[in-house]
Amino acid sequence: MTESKKTIKRAVVTGASSGIGQASVRALVDKGWKVVGLARREDNLKALADQLGQNFTYEVCDVTDEDSTQAAVDAVLKDGPVKALVNCAGAAFGKDPVATSSLDDWRGMYELNVIGTLRVIQKLLPALKETEGTVLVISSTAGIEPYEGGGGYCASKAAERVMARILRLELIGEPVRVVDIAPGLVHTDEFSLKRFGGDSDRADAVYAGVPDPLTADDIAGCVTWALEQPDTVDIDQIVVRPRAEGSYTKLYRRS
């Protein structure tokens, strides 16, 4: 590696085609990082590349698919070292009680939120060790405080958080940081819409009356702040909520 470990600023962001992933791409590029975005939707990635110019490239990738992810990682590493991995790919499907929830919904959330995150981490970890890099996971407060109707999502996000924490313990003494950012209520265009199968009324009701829910840009700001700390400073966990949210069950709504 000819470039100094201290000067490398190249990040891989999963889920880069929308939401927190796309916002993180923009924020990192704005801070002078070169970013490779991984996501399934090539149209969105291409539009983002057209906007951001040469500091953003992309690989079409489904993190729930082994061959797709391996091909993307191979292409990323062929082009140079990586300093940070930002795991944003994730989703919630359904909000049914445990007794009647869909096994397919649970399976889909585990495949994406847990196994997909693990798959990318495992493939990029050797490269991150070489650069004294960072693994950053976007989990959720759902992984800290479970709520009714959130069984599958809460369980998957709890697993993702625990995985990050255990990785942090297992890497003590090695030159890699592990950061977990757990957002509360974030208003993005797609998250709740996907959760409720495209039902816009149910999706809108999640945010109805809540003054100033978090935005994807708010979380992207946490991402860049954590990554730009000195290599020897590990921000183990950030829990971030809008001012109106004390917990999932304590949310202020204007009447």
The 8 nearest C-alpha neighbors of each residue, nearest first, counted from 0:
[[1, 2, 3, 80, 4, 79, 129, 130],
 [0, 2, 3, 4, 80, 79, 7, 6],
 [1, 3, 0, 4, 7, 6, 5, 80],
 [4, 2, 5, 6, 7, 1, 0, 130],
 [5, 3, 130, 7, 6, 2, 131, 82],
 [4, 6, 3, 7, 130, 230, 8, 131],
 [5, 7, 3, 4, 8, 2, 82, 9],
 [8, 6, 4, 5, 9, 82, 3, 2],
 [9, 7, 32, 82, 33, 6, 10, 31],
 [10, 8, 33, 81, 82, 34, 32, 7],
 [11, 9, 83, 34, 84, 82, 81, 35],
 [10, 12, 35, 84, 34, 36, 85, 83],
 [13, 11, 85, 36, 15, 84, 86, 37],
 [14, 12, 37, 88, 86, 15, 87, 36],
 [13, 15, 88, 38, 20, 87, 16, 37],
 [16, 14, 20, 21, 36, 13, 38, 17],
 [15, 17, 43, 44, 21, 14, 38, 40],
 [18, 16, 21, 15, 20, 19, 14, 22],
 [19, 17, 20, 21, 187, 215, 22, 188],
 [18, 20, 215, 22, 21, 23, 219, 17],
 [21, 19, 15, 14, 23, 87, 18, 22],
 [20, 22, 15, 17, 24, 23, 16, 18],
 [21, 23, 19, 25, 24, 20, 216, 219],
 [24, 22, 219, 26, 20, 21, 25, 19],
 [23, 25, 21, 27, 22, 26, 28, 20],
 [24, 26, 22, 28, 23, 27, 29, 21],
 [27, 25, 29, 23, 24, 28, 22, 219],
 [26, 28, 30, 29, 32, 24, 25, 23],
 [29, 27, 32, 31, 25, 30, 26, 33],
 [28, 30, 26, 27, 31, 25, 32, 24],
 [31, 29, 27, 28, 32, 26, 223, 25],
 [30, 32, 28, 29, 27, 33, 8, 54],
 [33, 31, 28, 8, 27, 9, 30, 34],
 [32, 34, 54, 9, 55, 28, 8, 10],
 [35, 33, 10, 55, 9, 11, 32, 54],
 [34, 36, 11, 56, 57, 55, 10, 12],
 [35, 37, 57, 12, 15, 11, 13, 34],
 [36, 38, 13, 58, 60, 15, 59, 57],
 [39, 37, 60, 14, 59, 15, 16, 40],
 [38, 40, 60, 59, 61, 41, 37, 16],
 [41, 39, 42, 43, 38, 16, 44, 59],
 [40, 42, 44, 43, 45, 59, 39, 38],
 [43, 41, 45, 44, 40, 46, 16, 47],
 [44, 42, 46, 16, 41, 45, 40, 47],
 [45, 43, 41, 47, 16, 46, 42, 48],
 [44, 46, 48, 42, 47, 43, 41, 49],
 [47, 45, 49, 43, 48, 44, 42, 50],
 [46, 48, 44, 50, 45, 49, 51, 43],
 [47, 49, 45, 51, 50, 46, 52, 55],
 [48, 50, 46, 47, 51, 52, 45, 44],
 [51, 49, 47, 48, 52, 46, 45, 55],
 [52, 50, 48, 49, 55, 47, 54, 53],
 [53, 51, 54, 48, 49, 50, 55, 56],
 [52, 54, 55, 51, 56, 48, 33, 49],
 [55, 53, 33, 52, 34, 28, 51, 56],
 [56, 54, 34, 53, 48, 35, 33, 52],
 [57, 55, 35, 48, 36, 34, 54, 53],
 [56, 58, 36, 35, 37, 44, 59, 55],
 [57, 59, 37, 71, 60, 36, 38, 35],
 [60, 58, 39, 38, 37, 41, 57, 40],
 [59, 61, 38, 39, 37, 67, 68, 58],
 [60, 62, 39, 63, 64, 67, 38, 68],
 [61, 63, 115, 64, 68, 60, 111, 119],
 [64, 62, 115, 61, 111, 110, 65, 114],
 [65, 63, 62, 67, 61, 66, 68, 115],
 [64, 66, 68, 67, 69, 63, 62, 118],
 [67, 65, 69, 68, 64, 70, 71, 61],
 [66, 68, 70, 64, 60, 65, 69, 61],
 [67, 69, 71, 65, 70, 62, 66, 60],
 [70, 68, 66, 72, 71, 67, 73, 65],
 [69, 71, 73, 67, 68, 72, 66, 74],
 [72, 70, 68, 74, 69, 73, 58, 60],
 [73, 71, 75, 69, 74, 70, 68, 76],
 [72, 74, 70, 76, 71, 75, 69, 77],
 [75, 73, 77, 71, 72, 76, 70, 78],
 [76, 74, 72, 77, 73, 78, 71, 79],
 [77, 75, 78, 79, 73, 74, 72, 80],
 [76, 78, 74, 75, 79, 73, 80, 72],
 [79, 77, 76, 75, 74, 80, 73, 81],
 [78, 80, 76, 77, 81, 75, 9, 0],
 [81, 79, 76, 82, 126, 130, 9, 78],
 [80, 82, 9, 10, 83, 127, 126, 79],
 [81, 83, 132, 9, 10, 130, 127, 8],
 [84, 82, 10, 133, 132, 81, 134, 11],
 [83, 85, 11, 134, 10, 135, 12, 86],
 [84, 86, 12, 135, 136, 11, 87, 13],
 [85, 87, 136, 13, 88, 137, 12, 135],
 [88, 86, 14, 20, 13, 137, 85, 89],
 [89, 87, 14, 13, 86, 112, 111, 20],
 [88, 90, 112, 111, 87, 14, 91, 108],
 [89, 91, 108, 92, 190, 112, 88, 111],
 [90, 92, 194, 152, 108, 93, 193, 190],
 [93, 91, 194, 104, 90, 193, 108, 195],
 [92, 94, 194, 195, 95, 91, 104, 196],
 [95, 93, 148, 149, 96, 92, 194, 195],
 [94, 96, 148, 100, 93, 99, 97, 149],
 [97, 95, 148, 98, 99, 100, 147, 94],
 [96, 98, 100, 99, 150, 95, 148, 151],
 [99, 97, 96, 100, 95, 101, 150, 148],
 [98, 100, 96, 97, 95, 101, 102, 148],
 [101, 99, 95, 97, 96, 98, 102, 104],
 [100, 102, 104, 103, 105, 99, 95, 93],
 [101, 103, 105, 104, 106, 100, 107, 151],
 [102, 104, 106, 101, 105, 107, 108, 100],
 [105, 103, 107, 101, 102, 106, 92, 108],
 [106, 104, 151, 102, 108, 107, 103, 109],
 [105, 107, 103, 109, 104, 108, 102, 110],
 [106, 108, 104, 110, 105, 109, 103, 111],
 [109, 107, 105, 111, 110, 106, 112, 104],
 [110, 108, 113, 106, 112, 111, 107, 155],
 [109, 111, 114, 107, 108, 115, 63, 113],
 [110, 112, 115, 108, 109, 89, 63, 113],
 [113, 111, 89, 109, 108, 115, 110, 116],
 [112, 114, 109, 116, 159, 115, 111, 110],
 [113, 115, 110, 117, 116, 118, 111, 109],
 [116, 114, 111, 62, 63, 118, 117, 113],
 [115, 117, 113, 114, 118, 119, 112, 120],
 [116, 118, 114, 120, 115, 119, 121, 113],
 [117, 119, 115, 121, 116, 120, 114, 122],
 [120, 118, 122, 121, 116, 117, 123, 115],
 [121, 119, 117, 123, 122, 118, 124, 116],
 [122, 120, 118, 124, 119, 123, 117, 125],
 [121, 123, 119, 120, 124, 118, 72, 125],
 [124, 122, 120, 126, 121, 125, 119, 127],
 [123, 125, 127, 126, 121, 120, 122, 128],
 [126, 124, 128, 127, 123, 129, 122, 121],
 [125, 127, 129, 124, 128, 123, 81, 80],
 [128, 126, 132, 124, 130, 129, 125, 82],
 [129, 127, 131, 125, 126, 130, 175, 174],
 [128, 130, 126, 127, 131, 125, 132, 174],
 [131, 129, 4, 132, 127, 128, 82, 126],
 [132, 130, 174, 128, 175, 129, 127, 4],
 [131, 133, 82, 127, 130, 175, 83, 128],
 [134, 132, 176, 83, 175, 177, 135, 84],
 [133, 135, 177, 84, 83, 176, 178, 85],
 [136, 134, 178, 85, 177, 179, 84, 86],
 [135, 137, 86, 179, 138, 85, 178, 180],
 [138, 136, 180, 87, 86, 181, 179, 139],
 [137, 139, 181, 156, 136, 180, 160, 159],
 [140, 138, 181, 182, 141, 142, 156, 183],
 [139, 141, 143, 142, 181, 183, 182, 144],
 [142, 140, 153, 139, 143, 144, 145, 156],
 [157, 141, 143, 156, 153, 140, 139, 144],
 [144, 142, 140, 141, 157, 145, 139, 153],
 [143, 145, 141, 142, 140, 146, 247, 153],
 [146, 144, 153, 141, 143, 142, 149, 147],
 [145, 147, 149, 148, 144, 150, 247, 141],
 [148, 146, 149, 96, 150, 145, 94, 95],
 [147, 149, 94, 96, 95, 150, 146, 97],
 [148, 150, 152, 147, 146, 153, 94, 151],
 [151, 149, 153, 152, 148, 97, 154, 147],
 [150, 152, 105, 154, 153, 149, 155, 108],
 [151, 153, 155, 149, 154, 91, 150, 156],
 [154, 152, 141, 142, 156, 150, 155, 149],
 [155, 153, 157, 151, 152, 156, 150, 158],
 [154, 156, 158, 152, 157, 153, 109, 151],
 [155, 157, 142, 159, 153, 158, 154, 138],
 [142, 158, 156, 154, 160, 159, 155, 153],
 [159, 157, 155, 161, 156, 160, 162, 154],
 [158, 160, 156, 162, 113, 157, 161, 155],
 [161, 159, 157, 163, 162, 158, 138, 156],
 [162, 160, 164, 158, 163, 159, 165, 157],
 [161, 163, 159, 165, 160, 164, 158, 166],
 [164, 162, 166, 160, 161, 165, 167, 159],
 [163, 165, 161, 167, 166, 162, 160, 168],
 [166, 164, 168, 162, 167, 163, 161, 169],
 [167, 165, 169, 163, 168, 164, 162, 170],
 [166, 168, 164, 165, 170, 177, 169, 163],
 [169, 167, 165, 166, 170, 171, 164, 163],
 [168, 170, 166, 167, 171, 165, 172, 164],
 [169, 171, 173, 167, 168, 166, 172, 175],
 [172, 170, 173, 168, 169, 167, 174, 175],
 [171, 173, 170, 174, 175, 169, 168, 167],
 [172, 174, 170, 171, 175, 128, 131, 176],
 [175, 173, 131, 128, 172, 176, 132, 170],
 [176, 174, 132, 131, 133, 128, 173, 177],
 [175, 177, 133, 233, 134, 132, 178, 174],
 [178, 176, 134, 167, 133, 135, 235, 175],
 [177, 179, 135, 235, 234, 236, 136, 134],
 [178, 180, 236, 136, 135, 137, 235, 181],
 [181, 179, 237, 137, 236, 138, 238, 136],
 [180, 182, 139, 238, 138, 140, 237, 137],
 [183, 181, 239, 139, 140, 238, 240, 180],
 [182, 184, 240, 140, 239, 185, 139, 181],
 [185, 183, 212, 213, 240, 186, 182, 241],
 [186, 184, 213, 214, 212, 183, 187, 215],
 [185, 187, 214, 213, 212, 184, 188, 206],
 [188, 186, 189, 18, 190, 185, 215, 214],
 [187, 189, 190, 186, 18, 192, 191, 17],
 [188, 190, 192, 187, 191, 193, 18, 17],
 [191, 189, 193, 192, 187, 194, 188, 90],
 [192, 190, 194, 202, 193, 189, 195, 205],
 [191, 193, 197, 189, 202, 195, 194, 190],
 [194, 192, 196, 191, 195, 190, 197, 189],
 [193, 195, 92, 191, 91, 93, 192, 196],
 [194, 196, 192, 193, 198, 197, 93, 191],
 [195, 197, 193, 198, 194, 192, 93, 92],
 [196, 198, 192, 195, 193, 199, 194, 202],
 [199, 197, 195, 200, 201, 196, 192, 202],
 [198, 200, 202, 201, 197, 203, 192, 195],
 [201, 199, 203, 202, 198, 204, 192, 197],
 [202, 200, 204, 203, 199, 198, 195, 205],
 [201, 203, 191, 199, 192, 200, 204, 205],
 [204, 202, 200, 205, 201, 206, 199, 207],
 [203, 205, 207, 201, 206, 202, 200, 199],
 [206, 204, 203, 202, 207, 201, 191, 209],
 [205, 207, 204, 209, 203, 208, 186, 212],
 [208, 206, 204, 209, 205, 203, 252, 253],
 [207, 209, 252, 253, 210, 206, 254, 251],
 [210, 208, 252, 206, 207, 251, 211, 212],
 [211, 209, 212, 208, 243, 252, 253, 251],
 [210, 212, 209, 213, 241, 243, 242, 214],
 [213, 211, 241, 185, 210, 186, 184, 209],
 [212, 214, 185, 241, 186, 184, 217, 211],
 [215, 213, 217, 216, 185, 186, 212, 187],
 [214, 216, 19, 218, 217, 22, 18, 219],
 [215, 217, 219, 214, 218, 22, 220, 19],
 [218, 216, 220, 214, 215, 219, 213, 221],
 [219, 217, 221, 220, 215, 216, 222, 19],
 [218, 220, 23, 216, 222, 221, 217, 22],
 [221, 219, 217, 218, 223, 222, 224, 216],
 [220, 222, 218, 224, 219, 223, 225, 217],
 [223, 221, 219, 225, 220, 224, 226, 218],
 [222, 224, 226, 220, 225, 221, 227, 27],
 [225, 223, 221, 227, 222, 226, 220, 228],
 [224, 226, 222, 223, 227, 228, 221, 234],
 [227, 225, 223, 224, 228, 222, 133, 83],
 [228, 226, 224, 225, 223, 229, 230, 222],
 [227, 229, 226, 225, 232, 230, 224, 233],
 [230, 228, 231, 232, 227, 226, 233, 225],
 [229, 231, 232, 228, 131, 132, 233, 176],
 [230, 232, 229, 233, 176, 228, 174, 175],
 [233, 231, 229, 230, 228, 234, 176, 225],
 [234, 232, 235, 176, 231, 177, 178, 230],
 [235, 233, 236, 178, 225, 232, 237, 177],
 [236, 234, 178, 233, 179, 177, 237, 164],
 [237, 235, 179, 234, 180, 178, 238, 181],
 [236, 238, 180, 181, 239, 179, 235, 234],
 [239, 237, 181, 182, 180, 236, 240, 140],
 [240, 238, 182, 183, 237, 181, 241, 180],
 [241, 239, 183, 182, 244, 184, 242, 213],
 [240, 242, 212, 213, 243, 244, 184, 211],
 [241, 243, 244, 240, 245, 211, 212, 210],
 [242, 244, 251, 241, 250, 245, 210, 209],
 [245, 243, 250, 246, 241, 242, 249, 240],
 [244, 246, 249, 250, 243, 247, 242, 240],
 [247, 245, 249, 248, 244, 250, 183, 144],
 [246, 248, 249, 250, 244, 245, 146, 144],
 [247, 249, 246, 250, 245, 146, 244, 144],
 [250, 248, 246, 245, 247, 244, 251, 243],
 [251, 249, 244, 243, 248, 245, 252, 247],
 [250, 252, 243, 209, 244, 253, 249, 210],
 [253, 251, 209, 208, 254, 250, 210, 207],
 [252, 254, 208, 209, 251, 210, 207, 243],
 [253, 252, 208, 251, 209, 207, 210, 250]]
